[in-house]
């Protein structure tokens, strides 16, 4: 009979509907999908269709780097959830590995970003808008019969602003799509020719192009990333103030108007650092009759080359009785709705943050004690690479002493080529086929001789006694107990 033994340290399950942004020390926490891989969808939005939440975003796992001409384009991903906490990877919105899309969006261009999806009740189609920099308008549009795609491109849209400018330039940037109560859709977008002023334009009935009806200079300049929504017959636009590419800590401000086309009020700041990131979306989500205005901020990796490590801040906006948005609290956690039903397939891998320093002078060890005798058929460790490592990552298993540290010679060794790992933390599965003995402790050691780049893992705050111990070393001789618990890993003993 097959027996499976899991040694994945799991933070105790939180109350239903609770979303974690930071740990108690303010450290950013990684969001994982149901398979235990880091969620890799950035600069997008969360939308709700037929009771399911969908997270759309740009993927960085394949190694996309802004400003690196040799960097590939990874594409746009979508994840699905019933509770805003447990996310299922639904794959890519369309095949971005073709020559056409690599030419349009790889490092030789300004890239492609910010997927936003809306549903058109008249046509029965889901409409995807993305920001590109290979044409005049700055956008490309797609349709699909489902919210997860595959999406097919339609005719290039036209917008009112910068239509006479040359293609493949900095014309129009970050955008948002919004549907009013009467079904009229609008596009809020950044006018780079006006130094980052925000424009709002009405879309056609099929939502596939602009109509020319627009309002200029909703903001003056030096802004981007508009988020347009409506509450109690008042329209709001939240935006990055100022604009700053991949910055971790730009401000969030907002304006209000009686109509999407204005007139718009004076700006009001609600945060000077967007809780450590840059505003990405405000999603109007209806949950059991209650409307939630969910604010999202991309916690960028401070313009580092690996933005696959960027995290998220999500929290409902709060309003005063007069409709003013209260300043962001930047809370560690928040409750969405107590009676939301969570997915039953959750990994429970909450509370983990990134450690980005496995290199020639830094190793990690993780101990575990076998609960039964048998064959260690697989071990899954959540890993990633960074800055182009030039040698393999070495995974070794040792017998461990009473203190959990490796002793003697390795009883298993495997080298992982850099191509086996992505830029986003995800599970690397190794198959030792190693006989283990009940009650005996073993240690997994991660090391590399790479000098150009390095590898990383994720760790959580956990107990500092018992079998689940993680250690760090600079010389493979002296290991120091990690102050923050354990590596994220999983074993199967048969």
Secondary structure, DSSP 8 states (H G I E B T S, - for coil): ---------------TTEEE-B-TT--B---BBTTS-B---EEEEEEEETTEEEEEEE--TT---TT-TT-----EEEEEESSSSSBEEEEESS---SHHHHHHHSTTSS--EEEEEEEETTTTEEEEEEE-SSSSSSEEEEEESSTT---EE-S----SSSTTS-SSSS-EEEEEEEE-TTS-EEEEEEEGGGTSEEEEEEE-TTSSSEEEEEE--SS-SSEEEEEEEEETTEEEEEEEES--TT-SS--EEEEEESSTT--B---EEEESSTTTSEEEEEEEEEETTEEEEEEEEEE--TT-S-GGG-EEEEEE--B-TTS-B------SEEES-TT----TT-----SEEEEEEEBTTBEEEEEEE-SS-EEEEEEEEEEEEES--SS-EEEEEEEE-TTS-EEEEEEEEEEE-GGGS-SS-EEEEE---EEE-TT-EEEEEEEE--SS-EEEEEEE---SSSS--EEEESSSS-EEE-TT-EE-EEEEE-
